[in-house]
């Protein structure tokens, strides 16, 4: 069975199937990559909870940065957020994001 949450014309915020939750890409508000990362991670926390999951159950995270020069600043926020011993498989790359003010976007897959 496939469950969809907060479904619109273009996408769902969460799709669950086979005990796995797939979150749509998350961005955050703020002027710096650290501020945007903190807000993005708070949004991820809320979606994981809604999906019946948590940070400890993340399987994979894909991170897109508008500028790889922000890698260390983003990681400083990420490292404090990820529970010790529960780091997911992760990739990080540089990409042109949907709006020019965006600095980071994350895509999360988690067990439910």
C-alpha beads as a LAMMPS data file, in Angstrom:
LAMMPS data file: protein, C-alpha beads

112 atoms
111 bonds

1 atom types
1 bond types

-500.0 500.0 xlo xhi
-500.0 500.0 ylo yhi
-500.0 500.0 zlo zhi

Masses

1 110.0

Atoms # bond

1 1 1 0.000 0.000 0.000
2 1 1 1.204 3.506 -0.832
3 1 1 0.291 6.393 1.499
4 1 1 0.669 10.026 0.439
5 1 1 0.635 13.016 2.778
6 1 1 0.038 16.667 1.886
7 1 1 -0.466 15.842 -1.778
8 1 1 -0.815 18.629 -4.286
9 1 1 -0.892 18.770 -8.065
10 1 1 2.890 18.571 -8.389
11 1 1 4.034 16.442 -5.463
12 1 1 3.416 14.948 -2.046
13 1 1 5.445 16.067 0.976
14 1 1 5.688 12.434 2.156
15 1 1 5.184 9.135 0.363
16 1 1 5.256 5.930 2.437
17 1 1 5.619 2.453 1.006
18 1 1 6.892 -0.813 2.412
19 1 1 7.915 0.684 5.748
20 1 1 9.925 3.485 4.124
21 1 1 9.127 7.219 4.070
22 1 1 10.331 9.379 1.198
23 1 1 10.315 13.111 1.939
24 1 1 10.155 15.768 -0.726
25 1 1 13.126 18.122 -0.926
26 1 1 13.294 20.491 2.039
27 1 1 14.707 24.002 2.134
28 1 1 14.825 26.562 4.924
29 1 1 14.545 30.268 5.578
30 1 1 17.443 32.497 6.584
31 1 1 20.223 34.650 5.235
32 1 1 23.115 32.215 5.802
33 1 1 23.588 28.558 4.972
34 1 1 23.676 27.805 8.726
35 1 1 20.299 29.508 9.275
36 1 1 18.765 27.794 6.255
37 1 1 20.186 24.422 7.346
38 1 1 18.740 24.768 10.876
39 1 1 15.311 25.657 9.485
40 1 1 15.482 22.894 6.868
41 1 1 16.338 20.317 9.554
42 1 1 13.441 21.512 11.728
43 1 1 11.109 20.965 8.776
44 1 1 12.591 17.495 8.274
45 1 1 11.995 16.704 11.962
46 1 1 8.313 17.665 11.572
47 1 1 7.861 15.569 8.422
48 1 1 9.645 12.567 9.935
49 1 1 7.331 12.741 12.945
50 1 1 4.271 12.985 10.688
51 1 1 5.533 9.926 8.784
52 1 1 5.987 7.956 12.021
53 1 1 9.764 8.094 11.825
54 1 1 12.649 10.043 13.358
55 1 1 16.244 11.191 12.864
56 1 1 17.434 7.866 14.248
57 1 1 15.645 6.018 11.435
58 1 1 17.018 7.964 8.457
59 1 1 18.422 5.710 5.759
60 1 1 19.740 8.193 3.207
61 1 1 20.044 11.952 2.823
62 1 1 20.976 13.783 -0.357
63 1 1 22.107 17.367 0.163
64 1 1 22.352 19.995 -2.546
65 1 1 24.323 23.175 -1.880
66 1 1 24.147 26.204 -4.159
67 1 1 27.876 26.683 -3.454
68 1 1 30.238 23.980 -2.171
69 1 1 32.122 26.756 -0.371
70 1 1 29.284 26.453 2.208
71 1 1 30.058 22.763 2.887
72 1 1 31.811 23.266 6.252
73 1 1 29.193 25.738 7.557
74 1 1 26.333 23.405 6.592
75 1 1 28.152 20.427 8.151
76 1 1 28.625 22.264 11.459
77 1 1 24.821 22.455 11.823
78 1 1 24.251 18.951 10.396
79 1 1 26.798 17.314 12.719
80 1 1 25.097 18.771 15.813
81 1 1 21.671 17.581 14.569
82 1 1 22.371 13.957 13.590
83 1 1 22.100 11.600 16.585
84 1 1 25.412 9.940 17.401
85 1 1 25.590 6.465 15.932
86 1 1 22.638 7.087 13.587
87 1 1 24.244 8.883 10.642
88 1 1 22.479 7.978 7.389
89 1 1 24.134 7.197 4.082
90 1 1 24.701 10.673 2.648
91 1 1 25.721 12.472 -0.513
92 1 1 26.341 16.187 -0.990
93 1 1 26.793 18.057 -4.231
94 1 1 26.510 21.481 -5.765
95 1 1 23.427 22.370 -7.794
96 1 1 21.517 25.370 -9.026
97 1 1 18.520 25.442 -6.684
98 1 1 14.939 26.523 -7.494
99 1 1 15.382 30.113 -6.238
100 1 1 18.471 32.300 -6.143
101 1 1 18.129 32.928 -2.368
102 1 1 18.268 29.195 -1.528
103 1 1 21.579 27.847 -0.272
104 1 1 20.718 24.261 0.738
105 1 1 18.141 21.560 -0.032
106 1 1 17.877 18.099 1.530
107 1 1 16.083 14.950 0.384
108 1 1 15.471 12.323 3.080
109 1 1 14.545 8.640 2.977
110 1 1 13.756 7.012 6.348
111 1 1 12.428 3.773 7.806
112 1 1 9.020 4.059 9.460

Bonds

1 1 1 2
2 1 2 3
3 1 3 4
4 1 4 5
5 1 5 6
6 1 6 7
7 1 7 8
8 1 8 9
9 1 9 10
10 1 10 11
11 1 11 12
12 1 12 13
13 1 13 14
14 1 14 15
15 1 15 16
16 1 16 17
17 1 17 18
18 1 18 19
19 1 19 20
20 1 20 21
21 1 21 22
22 1 22 23
23 1 23 24
24 1 24 25
25 1 25 26
26 1 26 27
27 1 27 28
28 1 28 29
29 1 29 30
30 1 30 31
31 1 31 32
32 1 32 33
33 1 33 34
34 1 34 35
35 1 35 36
36 1 36 37
37 1 37 38
38 1 38 39
39 1 39 40
40 1 40 41
41 1 41 42
42 1 42 43
43 1 43 44
44 1 44 45
45 1 45 46
46 1 46 47
47 1 47 48
48 1 48 49
49 1 49 50
50 1 50 51
51 1 51 52
52 1 52 53
53 1 53 54
54 1 54 55
55 1 55 56
56 1 56 57
57 1 57 58
58 1 58 59
59 1 59 60
60 1 60 61
61 1 61 62
62 1 62 63
63 1 63 64
64 1 64 65
65 1 65 66
66 1 66 67
67 1 67 68
68 1 68 69
69 1 69 70
70 1 70 71
71 1 71 72
72 1 72 73
73 1 73 74
74 1 74 75
75 1 75 76
76 1 76 77
77 1 77 78
78 1 78 79
79 1 79 80
80 1 80 81
81 1 81 82
82 1 82 83
83 1 83 84
84 1 84 85
85 1 85 86
86 1 86 87
87 1 87 88
88 1 88 89
89 1 89 90
90 1 90 91
91 1 91 92
92 1 92 93
93 1 93 94
94 1 94 95
95 1 95 96
96 1 96 97
97 1 97 98
98 1 98 99
99 1 99 100
100 1 100 101
101 1 101 102
102 1 102 103
103 1 103 104
104 1 104 105
105 1 105 106
106 1 106 107
107 1 107 108
108 1 108 109
109 1 109 110
110 1 110 111
111 1 111 112
